[in-house]
Amino acid sequence: MRIFSLVKALILAVPAYFIWNYLAPIYWPQAPAQYLDVPYWHIAGVFALIQIVKMVIFPSHRFWRHRHFAHYGRFGCGRPFGRRGYWTQRYRHQ
């Protein structure tokens, strides 16, 4: 699933490329030439880098659902799905 976010970044870079290269010479003519005509792969690289940083900062929630200590916690039951019981002083309720 993570590869789809990188593919999405490459697809979203296409309109950004055309919009930037069309509007930059109109609204920022004083900018250096390298910023007025940016290659596609530079924009696609920035979009992909943003997606990679997002994947590092906000990892998938699937990882956190299957944490191992939940099997032994107060509300854990050892089963990833199904009804979970609760613990009291002496025994575990189902």
N, CA, C and O atoms as a MOPAC input file, in Angstrom:
PM7 MOZYME 1SCF
protein

 N      0.80500 1    -1.19000 1     0.00000 1
 C      0.00000 1     0.00000 1     0.00000 1
 C      0.85300 1     1.26100 1     0.00000 1
 O      0.43000 1     2.29700 1    -0.51300 1
 N      2.03800 1     1.18100 1     0.56600 1
 C      2.88100 1     2.36100 1     0.62300 1
 C      3.37900 1     2.75900 1    -0.75300 1
 O      3.63600 1     3.93900 1    -0.99600 1
 N      3.52000 1     1.80400 1    -1.65600 1
 C      3.98200 1     2.12000 1    -3.00000 1
 C      2.93500 1     2.95300 1    -3.73400 1
 O      3.27300 1     3.74600 1    -4.61200 1
 N      1.66300 1     2.77400 1    -3.37300 1
 C      0.61100 1     3.55700 1    -4.01600 1
 C      0.71300 1     5.03800 1    -3.66400 1
 O      0.36100 1     5.89100 1    -4.48000 1
 N      1.18300 1     5.34900 1    -2.47800 1
 C      1.34600 1     6.75600 1    -2.12400 1
 C      2.46400 1     7.39600 1    -2.94000 1
 O      2.39000 1     8.57900 1    -3.27200 1
 N      3.49600 1     6.62400 1    -3.26300 1
 C      4.55500 1     7.15700 1    -4.12400 1
 C      4.07100 1     7.31900 1    -5.56000 1
 O      4.42900 1     8.28900 1    -6.22900 1
 N      3.26200 1     6.37900 1    -6.03700 1
 C      2.68900 1     6.49900 1    -7.38400 1
 C      1.74100 1     7.69500 1    -7.43400 1
 O      1.71800 1     8.43500 1    -8.41700 1
 N      0.96400 1     7.87900 1    -6.37200 1
 C      0.06900 1     9.03100 1    -6.29800 1
 C      0.86000 1    10.33700 1    -6.33700 1
 O      0.42000 1    11.31100 1    -6.94800 1
 N      2.02000 1    10.36300 1    -5.69200 1
 C      2.86200 1    11.56100 1    -5.70700 1
 C      3.36800 1    11.84800 1    -7.10900 1
 O      3.42100 1    13.00800 1    -7.51900 1
 N      3.74100 1    10.81500 1    -7.84900 1
 C      4.20800 1    11.02100 1    -9.22200 1
 C      3.08400 1    11.50200 1   -10.13200 1
 O      3.31800 1    12.30300 1   -11.03700 1
 N      1.88200 1    11.02500 1    -9.90200 1
 C      0.73900 1    11.46000 1   -10.71600 1
 C      0.34700 1    12.89300 1   -10.37400 1
 O      0.02300 1    13.67400 1   -11.26800 1
 N      0.37200 1    13.24500 1    -9.09800 1
 C      0.02900 1    14.60700 1    -8.69600 1
 C      1.08800 1    15.62100 1    -9.11000 1
 O      0.81200 1    16.82000 1    -9.16200 1
 N      2.28900 1    15.15200 1    -9.40400 1
 C      3.34800 1    16.05900 1    -9.84100 1
 C      3.12400 1    16.56300 1   -11.26200 1
 O      3.66600 1    17.60300 1   -11.63300 1
 N      2.33700 1    15.84900 1   -12.06200 1
 C      2.09500 1    16.26600 1   -13.45100 1
 C      1.35500 1    17.59800 1   -13.50900 1
 O      1.85100 1    18.52000 1   -14.15600 1
 N      0.18600 1    17.75100 1   -12.86600 1
 C     -0.46100 1    19.06800 1   -12.92600 1
 C      0.36000 1    20.15700 1   -12.23100 1
 O      0.36000 1    21.30700 1   -12.67100 1
 N      1.05600 1    19.80300 1   -11.15500 1
 C      1.88300 1    20.79100 1   -10.47100 1
 C      2.99700 1    21.28400 1   -11.38800 1
 O      3.34000 1    22.46500 1   -11.37100 1
 N      3.55900 1    20.38500 1   -12.18400 1
 C      4.60400 1    20.74800 1   -13.14100 1
 C      4.08400 1    21.75200 1   -14.16300 1
 O      4.73000 1    22.77200 1   -14.40600 1
 N      2.93400 1    21.48100 1   -14.76000 1
 C      2.38400 1    22.38000 1   -15.77500 1
 C      1.93200 1    23.70800 1   -15.17100 1
 O      2.13600 1    24.76400 1   -15.77000 1
 N      1.33000 1    23.66000 1   -14.01000 1
 C      0.87500 1    24.90000 1   -13.36600 1
 C      2.07000 1    25.77600 1   -12.98800 1
 O      2.05600 1    26.98500 1   -13.21900 1
 N      3.09600 1    25.16600 1   -12.41000 1
 C      4.27600 1    25.94300 1   -12.00800 1
 C      4.96600 1    26.56000 1   -13.21500 1
 O      5.28100 1    27.75000 1   -13.21700 1
 N      5.19700 1    25.75700 1   -14.23000 1
 C      5.93100 1    26.27800 1   -15.38800 1
 C      5.09900 1    27.25900 1   -16.21000 1
 O      5.66100 1    28.01300 1   -17.00300 1
 N      3.79100 1    27.27100 1   -16.04500 1
 C      2.96000 1    28.24600 1   -16.72900 1
 C      2.86500 1    29.55200 1   -15.93900 1
 O      2.96400 1    30.63900 1   -16.50800 1
 N      2.67200 1    29.43300 1   -14.61900 1
 C      2.43200 1    30.62400 1   -13.80900 1
 C      3.69200 1    31.29400 1   -13.28000 1
 O      3.66500 1    32.49200 1   -13.00000 1
 N      4.78000 1    30.57500 1   -13.13500 1
 C      5.99900 1    31.17100 1   -12.58000 1
 C      6.54000 1    32.31800 1   -13.43700 1
 O      6.89100 1    33.35600 1   -12.87700 1
 N      6.62700 1    32.18700 1   -14.76600 1
 C      7.13000 1    33.33800 1   -15.53700 1
 C      6.18400 1    34.53700 1   -15.51000 1
 O      6.62200 1    35.67000 1   -15.70900 1
 N      4.89800 1    34.30300 1   -15.26800 1
 C      3.93700 1    35.40300 1   -15.24600 1
 C      4.02000 1    36.17500 1   -13.93100 1
 O      4.07700 1    37.40500 1   -13.93200 1
 N      4.02600 1    35.44700 1   -12.80000 1
 C      3.93400 1    36.10300 1   -11.50000 1
 C      5.28100 1    36.34400 1   -10.82800 1
 O      5.36500 1    37.17900 1    -9.92700 1
 N      6.34100 1    35.64200 1   -11.23600 1
 C      7.67000 1    35.84500 1   -10.67000 1
 C      8.71500 1    36.02000 1   -11.76200 1
 O      9.63400 1    35.20800 1   -11.85900 1
 N      8.60100 1    37.04200 1   -12.57600 1
 C      9.58900 1    37.21500 1   -13.64900 1
 C     10.97000 1    37.60400 1   -13.11800 1
 O     11.96400 1    37.43100 1   -13.82300 1
 N     11.05300 1    38.12400 1   -11.89500 1
 C     12.33700 1    38.51600 1   -11.33300 1
 C     13.10000 1    37.32700 1   -10.74800 1
 O     14.26500 1    37.47400 1   -10.37800 1
 N     12.47500 1    36.16100 1   -10.65600 1
 C     13.13000 1    34.96800 1   -10.10800 1
 C     14.20400 1    34.48100 1   -11.08300 1
 O     14.11500 1    34.73200 1   -12.28500 1
 N     15.21100 1    33.79100 1   -10.56600 1
 C     16.24000 1    33.23300 1   -11.45500 1
 C     15.63800 1    32.23500 1   -12.45000 1
 O     14.57900 1    31.65900 1   -12.20200 1
 N     16.31700 1    32.04500 1   -13.55700 1
 C     15.79600 1    31.19300 1   -14.63400 1
 C     15.59900 1    29.74500 1   -14.19500 1
 O     14.71200 1    29.05700 1   -14.70100 1
 N     16.40900 1    29.29000 1   -13.27200 1
 C     16.27400 1    27.89900 1   -12.83000 1
 C     14.95500 1    27.65800 1   -12.09000 1
 O     14.48400 1    26.52200 1   -12.03500 1
 N     14.35700 1    28.70300 1   -11.52600 1
 C     13.06500 1    28.56000 1   -10.85300 1
 C     11.88600 1    28.80200 1   -11.78300 1
 O     10.75300 1    28.46000 1   -11.44500 1
 N     12.13200 1    29.37500 1   -12.92200 1
 C     11.05300 1    29.63900 1   -13.87100 1
 C     10.74500 1    28.43300 1   -14.74500 1
 O      9.62200 1    28.29600 1   -15.23000 1
 N     11.70500 1    27.57300 1   -14.94900 1
 C     11.51500 1    26.38300 1   -15.77800 1
 C     12.07200 1    25.17200 1   -15.02300 1
 O     13.20800 1    24.75700 1   -15.25100 1
 N     11.26800 1    24.62000 1   -14.13400 1
 C     11.68700 1    23.49900 1   -13.29300 1
 C     11.38100 1    22.19400 1   -14.02000 1
 O     10.26500 1    22.01900 1   -14.51100 1
 N     12.35400 1    21.26100 1   -14.10300 1
 C     12.09400 1    19.96800 1   -14.75200 1
 C     11.07200 1    19.13300 1   -13.97400 1
 O     10.90600 1    19.30200 1   -12.76600 1
 N     10.39100 1    18.22900 1   -14.69200 1
 C      9.35000 1    17.40300 1   -14.07700 1
 C      9.91400 1    16.54300 1   -12.95300 1
 O      9.29400 1    16.43300 1   -11.89500 1
 N     11.07000 1    15.93600 1   -13.16100 1
 C     11.58300 1    15.00200 1   -12.16000 1
 C     11.99800 1    15.69900 1   -10.87200 1
 O     12.05500 1    15.06300 1    -9.82000 1
 N     12.28400 1    16.98200 1   -10.93600 1
 C     12.56600 1    17.71600 1    -9.70100 1
 C     11.29100 1    17.88500 1    -8.88400 1
 O     11.29600 1    17.71500 1    -7.66500 1
 N     10.21000 1    18.21600 1    -9.56000 1
 C      8.92500 1    18.36100 1    -8.86400 1
 C      8.43800 1    17.00400 1    -8.36900 1
 O      7.94600 1    16.89600 1    -7.24600 1
 N      8.57100 1    15.97500 1    -9.18900 1
 C      8.15900 1    14.63500 1    -8.77200 1
 C      9.00000 1    14.15500 1    -7.58900 1
 O      8.48500 1    13.48200 1    -6.69600 1
 N     10.26700 1    14.48800 1    -7.57700 1
 C     11.12500 1    14.11400 1    -6.45000 1
 C     10.72100 1    14.79200 1    -5.16700 1
 O     10.76600 1    14.18000 1    -4.10000 1
 N     10.32500 1    16.05400 1    -5.25100 1
 C      9.86300 1    16.76700 1    -4.05900 1
 C      8.56700 1    16.14600 1    -3.54200 1
 O      8.40500 1    15.95200 1    -2.33800 1
 N      7.64800 1    15.83600 1    -4.45000 1
 C      6.38500 1    15.20900 1    -4.02900 1
 C      6.64500 1    13.83000 1    -3.40500 1
 O      6.03900 1    13.49300 1    -2.38800 1
 N      7.53200 1    13.03700 1    -4.00100 1
 C      7.85500 1    11.71500 1    -3.44900 1
 C      8.54900 1    11.85100 1    -2.10100 1
 O      8.28900 1    11.06500 1    -1.19000 1
 N      9.42800 1    12.83700 1    -1.96300 1
 C     10.09600 1    13.05300 1    -0.68800 1
 C      9.10600 1    13.42600 1     0.40600 1
 O      9.24200 1    12.98600 1     1.54800 1
 N      8.12300 1    14.22700 1     0.06300 1
 C      7.08200 1    14.58300 1     1.03400 1
 C      6.32600 1    13.33400 1     1.48200 1
 O      6.04500 1    13.17500 1     2.67000 1
 N      5.99200 1    12.44000 1     0.53400 1
 C      5.28100 1    11.20800 1     0.89700 1
 C      6.14500 1    10.30200 1     1.77800 1
 O      5.63900 1     9.68600 1     2.71700 1
 N      7.43600 1    10.21900 1     1.48300 1
 C      8.33200 1     9.37300 1     2.28700 1
 C      8.44200 1     9.92500 1     3.69900 1
 O      8.41200 1     9.16100 1     4.66400 1
 N      8.56900 1    11.23500 1     3.83400 1
 C      8.64600 1    11.84100 1     5.17100 1
 C      7.34300 1    11.61400 1     5.92700 1
 O      7.37100 1    11.35100 1     7.12900 1
 N      6.20200 1    11.70900 1     5.25100 1
 C      4.92600 1    11.42900 1     5.90400 1
 C      4.84300 1     9.98200 1     6.35800 1
 O      4.29600 1     9.70500 1     7.42600 1
 N      5.37500 1     9.04900 1     5.56900 1
 C      5.34800 1     7.64000 1     5.97300 1
 C      6.23600 1     7.39800 1     7.18400 1
 O      5.93100 1     6.53300 1     8.00500 1
 N      7.32100 1     8.13900 1     7.31100 1
 C      8.20900 1     7.96300 1     8.45600 1
 C      7.60600 1     8.59400 1     9.71100 1
 O      7.65700 1     8.00800 1    10.79300 1
 N      7.03900 1     9.78600 1     9.56300 1
 C      6.49300 1    10.48800 1    10.72600 1
 C      5.18700 1     9.85900 1    11.18900 1
 O      4.97300 1     9.70000 1    12.39100 1
 N      4.31200 1     9.50000 1    10.25700 1
 C      3.02100 1     8.89500 1    10.58400 1
 C      2.97100 1     7.47900 1    10.03600 1
 O      2.47200 1     7.27400 1     8.93000 1
 N      3.47700 1     6.48900 1    10.78200 1
 C      3.47600 1     5.11700 1    10.27500 1
 C      2.05800 1     4.57400 1    10.16400 1
 O      1.10600 1     5.15600 1    10.68500 1
 N      1.94100 1     3.45400 1     9.47900 1
 C      0.64200 1     2.82800 1     9.25000 1
 C      0.01100 1     2.40600 1    10.56500 1
 O      0.70600 1     1.99500 1    11.49400 1
 N     -1.30600 1     2.50900 1    10.64000 1
 C     -2.01500 1     2.10900 1    11.84600 1
 C     -2.08800 1     0.59700 1    11.97500 1
 O     -2.35100 1     0.08900 1    13.06500 1
 N     -1.86300 1    -0.13100 1    10.89500 1
 C     -1.89500 1    -1.59000 1    10.97600 1
 C     -0.81500 1    -2.10800 1    11.91200 1
 O     -1.01300 1    -3.11600 1    12.59000 1
 N      0.31100 1    -1.43700 1    11.95600 1
 C      1.39000 1    -1.85200 1    12.85700 1
 C      0.95500 1    -1.73900 1    14.31100 1
 O      1.25500 1    -2.62600 1    15.11000 1
 N      0.26800 1    -0.68600 1    14.66600 1
 C     -0.10800 1    -0.46600 1    16.05100 1
 C     -1.25600 1    -1.35200 1    16.48800 1
 O     -1.41200 1    -1.59000 1    17.68600 1
 N     -2.06900 1    -1.85300 1    15.56600 1
 C     -3.16500 1    -2.74100 1    15.94400 1
 C     -2.66000 1    -4.09400 1    16.41600 1
 O     -3.31000 1    -4.74300 1    17.23500 1
 N     -1.52600 1    -4.52400 1    15.92000 1
 C     -1.02800 1    -5.87300 1    16.21300 1
 C      0.16700 1    -5.83000 1    17.15600 1
 O      1.09600 1    -6.62500 1    17.01400 1
 N      0.15300 1    -4.92400 1    18.10300 1
 C      1.24700 1    -4.85800 1    19.05100 1
 C      1.16100 1    -6.06600 1    19.98900 1
 O      0.07100 1    -6.54400 1    20.30300 1
 N      2.29700 1    -6.54000 1    20.42100 1
 C      2.33000 1    -7.79200 1    21.16300 1
 C      1.89500 1    -7.63800 1    22.61300 1
 O      1.32400 1    -8.56600 1    23.18700 1
 N      2.15400 1    -6.48600 1    23.21300 1
 C      1.80500 1    -6.35000 1    24.61900 1
 C      0.30700 1    -6.24200 1    24.84500 1
 O     -0.13300 1    -6.33500 1    25.99100 1
 N     -0.49800 1    -6.05000 1    23.80200 1
 C     -1.95000 1    -5.99500 1    23.97600 1
 C     -2.51000 1    -7.35900 1    24.36600 1
 O     -3.59500 1    -7.43700 1    24.94300 1
 N     -1.78700 1    -8.43300 1    24.06000 1
 C     -2.26600 1    -9.76600 1    24.40300 1
 C     -2.23400 1   -10.00500 1    25.90500 1
 O     -2.94600 1   -10.87200 1    26.41100 1
 N     -1.41000 1    -9.23900 1    26.62500 1
 C     -1.26000 1    -9.47800 1    28.04800 1
 C     -1.71700 1    -8.29600 1    28.89000 1
 O     -1.55000 1    -8.31100 1    30.11000 1
 N     -2.27800 1    -7.29300 1    28.27700 1
 C     -2.70300 1    -6.11200 1    29.00400 1
 C     -4.00600 1    -6.32600 1    29.73600 1
 O     -4.52400 1    -7.44100 1    29.79300 1
 N     -4.52700 1    -5.26400 1    30.29200 1
 C     -5.74800 1    -5.36800 1    31.07800 1
 C     -6.92300 1    -5.82500 1    30.23400 1
 O     -7.72300 1    -6.64300 1    30.68800 1
 N     -7.04500 1    -5.31500 1    29.01300 1
 C     -8.18000 1    -5.66400 1    28.17300 1
 C     -7.80000 1    -6.61900 1    27.05100 1
 O     -8.64600 1    -6.94900 1    26.22000 1
 N     -6.57300 1    -7.06400 1    27.00500 1
 C     -6.15400 1    -7.98600 1    25.95400 1
 C     -6.62400 1    -9.39400 1    26.22700 1
 O     -6.79600 1    -9.78200 1    27.38300 1
 N     -6.83300 1   -10.16000 1    25.17700 1
 C     -7.32200 1   -11.51700 1    25.37500 1
 C     -6.46900 1   -12.53300 1    24.62600 1
 O     -6.73600 1   -13.73000 1    24.72400 1
 N     -5.46200 1   -12.10300 1    23.88800 1
 C     -4.64400 1   -13.04800 1    23.15600 1
 C     -5.16100 1   -13.31600 1    21.76600 1
 O     -4.49000 1   -13.99400 1    20.98800 1
 N     -6.33300 1   -12.81000 1    21.42300 1
 C     -6.88000 1   -12.99200 1    20.08600 1
 C     -6.89700 1   -11.64200 1    19.38500 1
 O     -7.31200 1   -10.64900 1    19.98100 1
 N     -6.45200 1   -11.58400 1    18.12600 1
 C     -6.47000 1   -10.29300 1    17.43400 1
 C     -7.87300 1    -9.82200 1    17.11100 1
 O     -8.10000 1    -8.61800 1    17.00100 1
 N     -8.81800 1   -10.73000 1    16.95600 1
 C    -10.19700 1   -10.35100 1    16.65400 1
 C    -11.12000 1   -11.04900 1    17.64900 1
 O    -10.70800 1   -11.99600 1    18.31800 1
 N    -12.32000 1   -10.60400 1    17.74700 1
 C    -13.28300 1   -11.26000 1    18.62700 1
 C    -13.51700 1   -10.45600 1    19.88800 1
 O    -12.98100 1    -9.36200 1    20.06600 1
 N    -14.32800 1   -11.02500 1    20.75200 1
 C    -14.70800 1   -10.34800 1    21.97600 1
 C    -13.54800 1   -10.35700 1    22.96900 1
 O    -12.87300 1   -11.37300 1    23.13400 1
 N    -13.32700 1    -9.25500 1    23.61100 1
 C    -12.24700 1    -9.16500 1    24.58300 1
 C    -12.83200 1    -9.12000 1    25.98800 1
 O    -13.85100 1    -8.47200 1    26.22500 1
 N    -12.19900 1    -9.79300 1    26.89000 1
 C    -12.66700 1    -9.82200 1    28.27100 1
 C    -11.97700 1    -8.76200 1    29.10200 1
 O    -11.27000 1    -7.90700 1    28.56800 1
 N    -12.17800 1    -8.81600 1    30.40100 1
 C    -11.52500 1    -7.88000 1    31.29500 1
 C    -11.08000 1    -8.62500 1    32.53200 1
 O    -11.63000 1    -9.66900 1    32.88400 1
 N    -10.07100 1    -8.06900 1    33.19000 1
 C     -9.47900 1    -8.70800 1    34.35500 1
 C    -10.03800 1    -8.10500 1    35.62700 1
 O    -10.28000 1    -6.90100 1    35.70300 1
 N    -10.24300 1    -8.95700 1    36.63200 1
 C    -10.56900 1    -8.48700 1    37.97700 1
 C     -9.45000 1    -8.93600 1    38.90600 1
 O     -8.38600 1    -9.35600 1    38.45300 1
 N     -9.69900 1    -8.84300 1    40.21000 1
 C     -8.65600 1    -9.20100 1    41.16500 1
 C     -8.26600 1   -10.67300 1    41.05800 1
 O     -7.08600 1   -11.00200 1    41.17200 1
 N     -9.23300 1   -11.56500 1    40.84300 1
 C     -8.94100 1   -12.98700 1    40.88700 1
 C     -8.94600 1   -13.68700 1    39.54000 1
 O     -8.14500 1   -14.59800 1    39.33000 1
 N     -9.82100 1   -13.29600 1    38.61800 1
 C     -9.93800 1   -14.05100 1    37.37600 1
 C    -10.35100 1   -13.12400 1    36.24400 1
 O    -10.62200 1   -11.94000 1    36.44100 1
 N    -10.38600 1   -13.69900 1    35.06800 1
 C    -10.66800 1   -12.95600 1    33.85400 1
 C    -12.08400 1   -13.22700 1    33.39300 1
 O    -12.47700 1   -14.38600 1    33.26400 1
 N    -12.85500 1   -12.19100 1    33.14400 1
 C    -14.23600 1   -12.33100 1    32.68200 1
 C    -14.26200 1   -12.40400 1    31.16500 1
 O    -13.48500 1   -11.73500 1    30.48500 1
 N    -15.14400 1   -13.20500 1    30.65700 1
 C    -15.32600 1   -13.27400 1    29.19100 1
 C    -16.45700 1   -12.45700 1    28.83700 1
 O    -16.80300 1   -12.35900 1    27.66000 1

